[in-house]
Every structure is written in structure tokens, then in C-alpha cells.
Amino acid sequence: MTTTTSLDLTADLTTLTAAVCDIASVSGDEAALADAVEAALGAYPHLEVLRDGDAVVARTHLGRDSRVVIAGHIDTVPLTTDPVNLPTRLEGEGADAVLWGRGTVDMKGGVAVQLALAAALTEPTRDVTWVFYDHEEVDASLNGLGRIAREHPEWLAADFAVLCEPTDAGLEGGCNGTLRAEVRVAGVAAHSARAWTGSNAIHSAAPVLARLAAYEPASVEVDGLVYREGLNAVTITGGIATNVVPDSCVVTVNYRFAPSRSVEEATAHVRDLMAGYEVVVTDAAAGARPGLDDPAAAEFAAAVLGVTGGAPAPKYGWTDVARFSALGVPAVNFGPGDPLLAHKDDERLPVAQLDLCRDALRAWLTA
């Protein structure tokens, strides 16, 4: 018999965020948190609660003129042991308080805001579909939101969507696309004592690295926002033993490309740069244009920025706004936490941003 850890959705946001974070949910191990989310939301009669795998959906049925989706992923990247980044710890007081730990930024702070609002808003002015999904931090083929889009597309039907990814409590439009490819370099194996009889594939990969080091990424304006691209080597592998000249080497590259490019155009760009080498694309996902000229997005921006201040900015990383864009649903990123701290060992969240994001979303949903 398993015991579900309970979540009190009426607790203050700092306490709720810490509780959500302290249920470890590294990608592939989200069941305990999904169980807790499902049980907590199931206690509220104004919500219909649905589940697919370790993704939980809760939605209102109030007959409003429009429906919006507010989504966040419940998985995190792996924990660390030095430093230990779970359980969470709170440092400071009041407006200066900071919650430290895995998931505080990416993105359980946003999930806690979703949970609190899902419980509290029994009569929003729009029907709301709250989505809590799994497997975001791994290959796109495993993504829980993608699975729902394939198997239950009606669950995501909406006029507008908000992804509570960390944006430092700012509004970020669209997202860059991402492509991962292997640049394969061939050689000829030989005994390292007679290296002249072979061809060292790792040495022959030097021009690949030189091209990447010399590469100047573009900044591309799309619908008024400027997206910064990036192309980097992220892993390199080769060799089978310390006394064998390696006959193969693979440099894995990651290309983050502006949402004005398609996956096909991004692939062609990498192949052109790596001309003369075998290039195998292993994973790719298109970006999403900002879409801030859509009336629903403009209304959201006006309501939220009226609380938070500031101006829309681009999202440099890939997020699941791209999935909503592919479904024809305008979407933006808005959530607590500095994205520069996502995945870092010193991941931490100023708790004041929790209240700020909650208040901004509540103003929009009750206007």
C-alpha cells in the first residue's frame, strides 16, 4: 500500500512551494507528485480532474465565453548531493526571503501558483484548464504535454494559453527552437604504439570544434522581439581503449534558433556549417513566434503588466509554448524565478515573486 503525500492548497505560497519541491520528481519519477496533485485538486467540486500517466488536468465548466489553459511541468532535472539541494530551505525574512532547492525555479514555483489559484478561483471570468504534466526535462518524444496533445487534444482546446515557466515574473513571448545533432568523424583504428598506421578520429574532429568556436550566433528580430541564437558543442565522445587510436569521434551540437526559422531551415544551417562531415539530427523542436498581436495575448499582457510593470521580452530557451502554437493556440511564458538559475546547483527563488505572479494571474482571471 502506498501513501500519498498531501498538499494543502490553502497554505501560504512559500509553504506550498516548499511542499511541492520536497516531493522529489526527477523526470521519469513524477508519480508521487502527480498523485499528490490529483488528490489535492480532487477535493474541489468546481474542478473536473483528469489524468493521463503522470499528467493531471483540472478544469472548470462555467459556460464562460472563452477558455484558457494555464500549464506547468512537475518534473525536475536530477538532484545533487554536493551541495544537497533537497529538501528546500528558506533563508531571510519578509520581502527578502529566498527559497533554495531543486525545482524552486524550474518550475515548481509556477506549479504552486497554479495550484493555489486553481483551488481559490471558483468563479473565474474565463473557464480555465489547469495542466500539470510530466517528462518536460527529457527528450521531446517523452513530453507529457505532447502526449496529451496526441491522445487527448480536446483537453487542450482553448483560446489562449499561459506556460508558467520561470520568467523572473516578466512576460516572455514565443521561444527559440532547439535542434540536437551528432557530427560524426571517421578515422582508422591502430595500436597507439604504431599510430602512423591509423588515423586519429578525435584529432580529426579539431576542425569541427574550430568552426564552432569561430561561429558568431545571430540576433534575429521576430514580431518586435529580438531572439539570440546559439550553436555549441555539448558533448564529445570517441575512443575504445587507452592503447588504441580511435576510429570514430562524435561531437554533439545544440542549435538554439530564432522562431522565424523552421526545423528544416535550422537543419540545413547546421549541415552547411559542418559541410564535409556526416551530420545526424537526433532531436528537434520548432520555436514559437511571440504572437503578442493576438487580441487574447494583448489582453493578457495589459492585465499582467498592469500588476508587474515592465514590457514583453523574448524567451531564449525552448518551452512548450511551441506545442500550443502548433495547435493554433496563442501562448506566452509567465512565471516566478530567474531562468538563469534553472538547473543550477544554487537554484533559488525570491518568494516575493510567488505573490506577484499569483496576483497578476488572479487580476487577469477575475477582470
Protein Blocks (a to p, Z undefined) as FASTA:
>chain_A
ZZdddddfkbcfklmmmmmmmmgcbehiammmmmmmmmmmmmpmkbccddehjaccdddd
ehpabdcdddddfbdcdddfbdcfbdcddedehjlbccedehklmomkmmmmmmmmmmmm
mbbfbdcdddddehklmcfklpmklmmmmmmmmlmgcfbdcdfbdehhpacehjdddddd
ddddddddddfklmmlmccfklmmmmmmmmmmmpccddddeehiacddddddfbdcedjb
fkbccfbdcddddddddfkbcfklmmmmmmmmmgoiacddfbdcddddeklmpmklmmmm
mmmmmmngpjddddfbdcfklmmmmnopacddddedjfklgoiaklccdfklmmmmmmmm
mmmmmZZ
